[in-house]
Amino acid sequence: MGALPGATKIACVFLMLSLLAAAQELTQAQQTLLGQQVAEMFQVGYARGPKANADVQRLYESLNKNSSNDPRVDYAHGLVLWRLLKNKEAQTEFAVATKRKGTPYWPAWQGLIWTHFVAKDYDAGYARLLDFTRLVIKSDELTAQEREDQVYWIGRVMAALYLTIESNQGRETWLQMEKKLADLLGPDSTDDYNSGKAAVNARHTDIEDDIRQTREKAQKQQAELLEKKQSRVQKNLEDVNEKRENLKKTAEEMKEALAEQTAAYQKQMARLEKDYGFVERRSAALITSMSALDQEIAILQQRKKNSNNSTANQIDQTIASLQSQRFAYSAELVKSMTAADQISASAQRLTQERAEFLEQYQNVTGEIVQQDAGAEKWKERNLKQAAQLKKAQANPKPVVPAGKIQLAKTFRTYVDLDLYAERTKVLESFGVVSLGK
């Protein structure tokens, strides 16, 4: 066959370009359709409705038929499963995404490593972290900035581990791991690695400063409260002495004042009795709530002993939340007890004034007036409060919430998996606008 005329060649070229463009448009259309299906899976799973598990599984199976083993679909499925509290299953999906052929899907690698360390499965986590580092160093697909970001993340992970590992053996393993990473990364990546560590250490310093400030503030408040109580006691004594002098009146004046003083005394005491009853009931309710939380915490602690690492970590977080709630109840109980103490002190002062008045009245007039029966009740209450205060001083409560202290010891505090931010990245990779929370 002879050579094609020039015009025919040009026509063929245009035809080939048109077919290529059409193929690219078709691929983009398929990508968008796939992204919309992934978005639907996110929407169903993140809403966590009553049928979420079954619906998500159905959507994922449908996606798998159309995705051509796209690791983004596996990763998205893993994010949804984590949102549904199926942590082990989520970890499995992240692992599947890391094993897909082609360019490594870095978010899945990070998610897989993160789930291992959250579950305190350190051996598997370190192994995957080494694999991840090797891929990052050898990859030709990463830009310089992308490689720096990955190394920075590795530094953050290592710093977070160092701050949250509790055993000496764990720290020894960490030191060995860091040496291996240093050998893999080499001097060119040292700055990025150290920058990641520095960011986590700065976060830890902020948390420690917050705990210290909380402790100092609580201690200051306790000292001020004690000082106010001591000042109030001293003032009550001074007021009693002053009123004792003022009670030196004539018999006629005393008889005229008795009716007025008695009416005022009974009215004030009735009001104090009402206020004290309200505070007493609130204190009893708080004590009941604290006792229920203590029982729930004890049950969780017992359950933790028979749990795997992943479940144990979730239980720790639940316990920390319950302890924070208990601290809030405890703080409110202290306020209630303080209010009861103030009411009781007022009643005691009025009772003392009444006793002083009646003693003076008897001395001046020779008449004996029956003491109010409520005075003995308030005396018993004061003795009870004194015993409670003595017990509280012997067993002081922590001035910093347990949940805040636990925060500083938790890996997720420093390196977390933001489910909503990751969802946005996945959908944007398909060209789909992200959903709101």
C-alpha positions as CSV (number, residue, x, y, z in Angstrom):
1,M,0.0,0.0,0.0
2,G,1.3,3.4,-0.9
3,A,1.8,6.3,1.5
4,L,-1.2,8.2,2.7
5,P,-1.8,11.6,1.2
6,G,-0.9,14.5,3.6
7,A,-4.6,15.5,4.1
8,T,-5.5,11.9,5.0
9,K,-2.6,11.8,7.6
10,I,-3.9,15.0,9.2
11,A,-7.4,13.6,9.3
12,C,-6.1,10.4,11.0
13,V,-4.3,12.5,13.6
14,F,-7.3,14.5,14.4
15,L,-9.4,11.4,14.7
16,M,-6.9,9.8,17.1
17,L,-6.8,12.9,19.3
18,S,-10.6,13.0,19.4
19,L,-10.8,9.4,20.4
20,L,-8.2,10.0,23.1
21,A,-10.1,13.0,24.4
22,A,-13.3,11.1,24.5
23,A,-11.6,8.3,26.4
24,Q,-10.3,10.7,28.9
25,E,-13.7,12.3,29.4
26,L,-15.2,8.9,29.9
27,T,-12.6,8.1,32.5
28,Q,-13.3,11.4,34.3
29,A,-17.0,10.7,34.2
30,Q,-16.4,7.2,35.7
31,Q,-14.3,8.8,38.4
32,T,-17.0,11.3,39.3
33,L,-19.6,8.5,39.4
34,L,-17.4,6.4,41.6
35,G,-16.8,9.4,43.9
36,Q,-20.5,10.0,44.2
37,Q,-21.0,6.4,45.3
38,V,-18.1,6.8,47.8
39,A,-19.8,10.0,49.1
40,E,-23.0,8.0,49.6
41,M,-21.1,5.4,51.7
42,F,-19.6,8.2,53.8
43,Q,-23.0,9.8,54.3
44,V,-24.6,6.6,55.4
45,G,-21.7,5.4,57.6
46,Y,-20.9,8.7,59.3
47,A,-24.6,9.3,60.2
48,R,-24.5,6.0,62.2
49,G,-28.1,5.2,61.8
50,P,-29.8,1.9,63.0
51,K,-29.1,0.1,59.6
52,A,-25.7,1.8,58.9
53,N,-23.7,-1.4,59.1
54,A,-25.7,-3.3,56.6
55,D,-26.2,-0.4,54.3
56,V,-22.5,0.4,54.3
57,Q,-21.6,-3.2,53.5
58,R,-24.0,-3.2,50.6
59,L,-22.6,0.0,49.2
60,Y,-19.0,-1.2,49.6
61,E,-19.7,-4.4,47.8
62,S,-21.3,-2.5,44.9
63,L,-18.3,-0.1,44.8
64,N,-15.8,-3.0,44.7
65,K,-17.4,-4.2,41.4
66,N,-16.8,-0.8,39.8
67,S,-13.6,0.5,41.4
68,S,-11.0,-1.7,39.7
69,N,-9.3,-2.3,43.0
70,D,-8.9,1.4,43.8
71,P,-7.2,1.8,47.2
72,R,-9.2,5.0,47.8
73,V,-12.4,2.9,48.1
74,D,-10.8,0.5,50.6
75,Y,-9.5,3.5,52.6
76,A,-12.9,5.2,52.5
77,H,-14.5,2.0,53.8
78,G,-12.0,1.8,56.6
79,L,-12.8,5.4,57.6
80,V,-16.5,4.6,57.7
81,L,-15.9,1.4,59.7
82,W,-13.8,3.4,62.3
83,R,-16.6,5.9,62.5
84,L,-18.9,2.9,63.3
85,L,-16.5,1.8,66.0
86,K,-15.5,-1.3,64.1
87,N,-11.8,-0.7,64.7
88,K,-10.4,-4.1,63.8
89,E,-12.4,-4.2,60.6
90,A,-11.2,-0.7,59.7
91,Q,-7.6,-1.7,60.3
92,T,-8.1,-4.6,57.9
93,E,-9.4,-2.3,55.2
94,F,-6.5,0.1,55.6
95,A,-4.2,-2.9,55.2
96,V,-6.0,-4.0,52.0
97,A,-5.6,-0.5,50.6
98,T,-1.8,-0.6,51.2
99,K,-1.5,-3.9,49.3
100,R,-3.1,-2.7,46.1
101,K,-0.9,-2.6,43.0
102,G,0.5,0.6,41.7
103,T,1.6,3.8,43.5
104,P,1.4,3.4,47.3
105,Y,-1.7,5.1,48.7
106,W,-0.1,7.1,51.5
107,P,-3.2,7.9,53.6
108,A,-4.0,4.2,53.9
109,W,-0.4,3.6,55.1
110,Q,-0.7,6.3,57.7
111,G,-4.2,5.0,58.8
112,L,-2.9,1.5,59.2
113,I,0.1,2.5,61.3
114,W,-2.1,4.8,63.4
115,T,-4.6,2.0,64.2
116,H,-1.8,-0.3,65.4
117,F,-0.4,2.3,67.8
118,V,-3.8,3.4,69.0
119,A,-4.4,-0.2,69.9
120,K,-1.0,-0.3,71.5
121,D,0.1,-3.1,69.1
122,Y,3.6,-1.7,69.0
123,D,5.4,-4.6,67.2
124,A,3.0,-4.5,64.2
125,G,3.0,-0.7,64.3
126,Y,6.8,-0.4,64.2
127,A,7.0,-3.0,61.4
128,R,4.6,-1.1,59.3
129,L,6.3,2.2,60.1
130,L,9.6,0.8,58.8
131,D,7.9,-0.4,55.6
132,F,6.3,3.0,55.2
133,T,9.6,4.8,55.6
134,R,11.3,2.6,53.1
135,L,8.6,3.3,50.5
136,V,8.8,7.0,51.2
137,I,12.5,7.1,50.7
138,K,12.5,5.0,47.5
139,S,9.3,6.5,45.9
140,D,9.8,8.4,42.6
141,E,6.2,9.6,42.6
142,L,6.5,11.9,45.6
143,T,7.5,15.5,45.1
144,A,10.1,17.0,47.4
145,Q,7.4,18.7,49.5
146,E,5.3,15.5,49.7
147,R,8.3,13.5,50.9
148,E,9.1,16.1,53.5
149,D,5.5,15.9,54.8
150,Q,5.6,12.2,55.1
151,V,8.9,12.3,57.0
152,Y,7.5,15.1,59.2
153,W,4.5,12.7,60.1
154,I,7.0,9.9,61.0
155,G,8.7,12.3,63.4
156,R,5.3,13.2,65.0
157,V,4.5,9.5,65.4
158,M,7.8,8.7,67.1
159,A,7.5,11.7,69.5
160,A,3.9,10.8,70.4
161,L,5.0,7.2,71.1
162,Y,7.9,8.3,73.3
163,L,5.6,10.5,75.4
164,T,2.9,7.8,75.9
165,I,4.9,4.6,76.3
166,E,4.7,3.5,80.0
167,S,7.3,0.8,80.4
168,N,11.1,0.8,80.4
169,Q,11.1,-2.1,77.9
170,G,8.9,0.0,75.6
171,R,11.3,2.9,75.7
172,E,14.2,0.6,74.9
173,T,12.3,-0.7,71.9
174,W,11.6,2.9,70.9
175,L,15.3,3.8,71.0
176,Q,16.1,0.8,68.8
177,M,13.4,1.9,66.4
178,E,14.6,5.4,66.1
179,K,18.1,4.2,65.3
180,K,16.7,2.1,62.4
181,L,14.7,5.1,61.2
182,A,17.8,7.4,61.3
183,D,19.7,4.9,59.2
184,L,16.8,4.7,56.6
185,L,16.1,8.4,56.5
186,G,19.7,9.6,56.3
187,P,21.0,13.2,57.1
188,D,18.9,14.8,54.3
189,S,15.7,14.0,56.1
190,T,16.8,14.7,59.7
191,D,15.5,18.2,59.8
192,D,12.0,17.2,58.7
193,Y,11.9,14.3,61.1
194,N,13.0,16.5,64.0
195,S,10.5,19.2,63.1
196,G,7.7,16.6,63.4
197,K,9.0,15.6,66.8
198,A,9.3,19.2,67.9
199,A,5.7,19.9,67.0
200,V,4.5,17.1,69.2
201,N,6.7,18.1,72.1
202,A,5.4,21.6,71.8
203,R,1.8,20.2,72.1
204,H,2.9,18.2,75.1
205,T,4.4,21.3,76.8
206,D,1.1,23.2,76.2
207,I,-0.9,20.4,77.9
208,E,1.5,20.2,80.8
209,D,1.3,24.0,81.2
210,D,-2.5,23.7,81.2
211,I,-2.4,21.0,83.9
212,R,0.0,23.0,86.0
213,Q,-2.2,26.2,85.7
214,T,-5.3,24.2,86.5
215,R,-3.6,22.7,89.6
216,E,-2.3,26.1,90.8
217,K,-5.7,27.8,90.2
218,A,-7.5,25.0,92.2
219,Q,-5.0,25.2,95.0
220,K,-5.4,29.0,95.1
221,Q,-9.2,28.7,95.2
222,Q,-8.9,26.2,98.0
223,A,-6.6,28.5,100.0
224,E,-8.9,31.5,99.4
225,L,-11.9,29.4,100.5
226,L,-10.2,28.4,103.7
227,E,-9.1,31.9,104.4
228,K,-12.7,33.1,103.9
229,K,-14.0,30.5,106.3
230,Q,-11.4,31.5,109.0
231,S,-12.3,35.1,108.5
232,R,-16.0,34.4,108.8
233,V,-15.5,32.5,112.1
234,Q,-13.4,35.4,113.5
235,K,-16.0,37.9,112.4
236,N,-18.8,35.9,114.0
237,L,-16.9,35.9,117.3
238,E,-16.4,39.7,117.1
239,D,-20.1,40.2,116.3
240,V,-21.1,38.1,119.3
241,N,-18.9,40.1,121.6
242,E,-20.2,43.4,120.2
243,K,-23.8,42.2,120.5
244,R,-23.2,41.1,124.1
245,E,-22.4,44.6,125.1
246,N,-25.4,45.9,123.2
247,L,-27.7,43.6,125.2
248,K,-27.2,45.5,128.4
249,K,-30.6,47.2,128.5
250,T,-33.2,47.9,131.2
251,A,-35.9,45.4,132.1
252,E,-38.5,47.4,130.4
253,E,-36.5,47.7,127.2
254,M,-35.8,44.0,127.3
255,K,-39.5,43.0,127.6
256,E,-40.3,45.3,124.7
257,A,-37.5,43.9,122.6
258,L,-38.3,40.2,123.3
259,A,-41.4,40.0,121.1
260,E,-39.7,41.8,118.2
261,Q,-36.4,39.7,118.5
262,T,-38.3,36.5,118.8
263,A,-40.3,37.1,115.6
264,A,-37.3,38.2,113.6
265,Y,-35.3,35.2,114.9
266,Q,-38.0,32.7,113.9
267,K,-38.4,34.2,110.5
268,Q,-34.7,34.1,109.8
269,M,-34.3,30.6,111.1
270,A,-37.2,29.4,108.9
271,R,-35.6,30.8,105.9
272,L,-32.2,29.2,106.7
273,E,-34.0,25.9,107.3
274,K,-35.5,26.0,103.9
275,D,-32.2,26.9,102.2
276,Y,-30.4,24.2,104.1
277,G,-32.9,21.6,103.0
278,F,-32.5,22.5,99.4
279,V,-28.7,22.2,99.6
280,E,-28.9,19.0,101.6
281,R,-31.1,17.4,98.9
282,R,-28.8,18.5,96.1
283,S,-25.7,17.1,97.9
284,A,-27.4,13.8,98.4
285,A,-28.3,13.6,94.7
286,L,-24.6,14.4,93.8
287,I,-23.3,11.8,96.1
288,T,-25.7,9.2,94.5
289,S,-24.5,10.2,91.0
290,M,-20.8,9.9,92.0
291,S,-21.4,6.5,93.6
292,A,-23.1,5.3,90.3
293,L,-20.1,6.6,88.3
294,D,-17.7,4.9,90.7
295,Q,-19.5,1.6,90.1
296,E,-19.5,2.1,86.3
297,I,-15.8,2.9,86.4
298,A,-15.1,-0.2,88.5
299,I,-17.0,-2.4,86.0
300,L,-15.1,-1.0,83.1
301,Q,-11.8,-1.5,84.8
302,Q,-12.7,-5.1,85.4
303,R,-13.8,-5.5,81.8
304,K,-10.5,-4.0,80.6
305,K,-8.5,-6.9,82.2
306,N,-10.1,-9.3,79.7
307,S,-10.1,-7.1,76.6
308,N,-7.7,-6.8,73.7
309,N,-5.6,-3.8,73.2
310,S,-8.0,-2.0,70.8
311,T,-11.0,-2.4,73.2
312,A,-8.9,-1.6,76.2
313,N,-7.9,1.7,74.6
314,Q,-11.6,2.6,74.1
315,I,-12.4,1.6,77.6
316,D,-9.6,3.9,78.9
317,Q,-11.1,6.8,77.0
318,T,-14.6,6.0,78.4
319,I,-13.1,5.8,81.9
320,A,-11.4,9.1,81.5
321,S,-14.7,10.7,80.4
322,L,-16.5,9.2,83.4
323,Q,-13.7,10.4,85.7
324,S,-14.0,13.9,84.3
325,Q,-17.8,13.8,84.9
326,R,-17.2,12.6,88.4
327,F,-14.8,15.5,89.0
328,A,-17.5,17.9,87.8
329,Y,-19.9,16.4,90.3
330,S,-17.3,16.5,93.0
331,A,-16.6,20.2,92.4
332,E,-20.4,20.9,92.6
333,L,-20.6,18.9,95.8
334,V,-17.8,21.0,97.3
335,K,-19.8,24.1,96.4
336,S,-23.0,22.6,97.9
337,M,-21.1,21.7,101.1
338,T,-19.6,25.2,101.2
339,A,-23.1,26.7,100.9
340,A,-24.4,24.4,103.6
341,D,-21.4,25.5,105.8
342,Q,-22.3,29.1,105.2
343,I,-26.0,28.6,106.0
344,S,-25.1,26.6,109.1
345,A,-22.7,29.3,110.2
346,S,-25.5,31.9,109.8
347,A,-27.8,29.7,111.9
348,Q,-25.2,29.2,114.5
349,R,-24.6,32.9,114.7
350,L,-28.3,33.7,115.0
351,T,-28.6,30.9,117.7
352,Q,-25.7,32.3,119.6
353,E,-27.2,35.8,119.4
354,R,-30.5,34.4,120.6
355,A,-28.9,32.6,123.5
356,E,-27.0,35.8,124.5
357,F,-30.2,37.8,124.3
358,L,-32.2,35.3,126.4
359,E,-29.4,35.1,129.0
360,Q,-29.4,38.9,129.3
361,Y,-33.1,39.0,129.4
362,Q,-33.1,36.5,132.3
363,N,-30.5,38.4,134.2
364,V,-32.4,41.7,133.9
365,T,-36.0,40.5,134.3
366,G,-35.6,37.3,136.3
367,E,-37.8,35.5,133.8
368,I,-36.8,32.3,132.1
369,V,-37.6,32.0,128.4
370,Q,-37.7,28.5,126.8
371,Q,-34.8,28.1,124.3
372,D,-35.8,27.4,120.7
373,A,-35.9,23.6,119.9
374,G,-34.2,24.2,116.5
375,A,-31.0,25.3,118.1
376,E,-30.0,21.8,119.1
377,K,-30.6,20.6,115.5
378,W,-28.3,23.2,114.1
379,K,-25.6,22.2,116.6
380,E,-25.8,18.6,115.4
381,R,-25.5,19.8,111.8
382,N,-22.4,21.8,112.7
383,L,-20.8,18.8,114.3
384,K,-21.6,16.6,111.3
385,Q,-20.1,19.2,108.9
386,A,-17.0,19.5,111.0
387,A,-16.5,15.7,110.7
388,Q,-17.0,15.8,107.0
389,L,-14.5,18.7,106.6
390,K,-12.0,16.7,108.7
391,K,-12.4,13.7,106.5
392,A,-12.1,15.7,103.3
393,Q,-8.9,17.2,104.6
394,A,-7.5,13.8,105.4
395,N,-8.4,12.5,101.9
396,P,-8.0,15.4,99.5
397,K,-9.4,15.0,96.0
398,P,-7.2,15.6,93.0
399,V,-7.3,19.3,91.9
400,V,-6.8,18.3,88.2
401,P,-9.4,16.3,86.4
402,A,-8.2,12.7,85.7
403,G,-9.4,13.1,82.1
404,K,-7.0,16.0,81.6
405,I,-4.1,14.1,83.0
406,Q,-5.0,11.1,80.8
407,L,-5.0,13.4,77.8
408,A,-1.3,14.0,78.1
409,K,-0.6,10.2,78.1
410,T,-2.7,9.3,75.1
411,F,-1.2,8.7,71.6
412,R,-4.3,10.1,69.9
413,T,-3.7,13.5,71.6
414,Y,-0.7,14.1,69.5
415,V,-1.4,12.1,66.3
416,D,-5.0,11.7,65.4
417,L,-7.0,10.5,62.4
418,D,-9.5,13.3,61.6
419,L,-12.3,11.4,60.0
420,Y,-13.9,14.4,58.4
421,A,-10.7,15.9,57.0
422,E,-9.8,12.5,55.5
423,R,-13.2,12.2,54.0
424,T,-12.8,15.6,52.3
425,K,-9.4,14.5,50.9
426,V,-10.8,11.3,49.5
427,L,-13.8,12.9,47.9
428,E,-11.7,15.7,46.4
429,S,-9.5,13.1,44.8
430,F,-12.6,11.9,42.9
431,G,-13.5,15.5,42.0
432,V,-16.5,15.4,44.3
433,V,-17.4,18.3,46.7
434,S,-17.0,17.3,50.3
435,L,-20.0,16.9,52.6
436,G,-20.6,18.9,55.7
437,K,-20.6,17.3,59.1
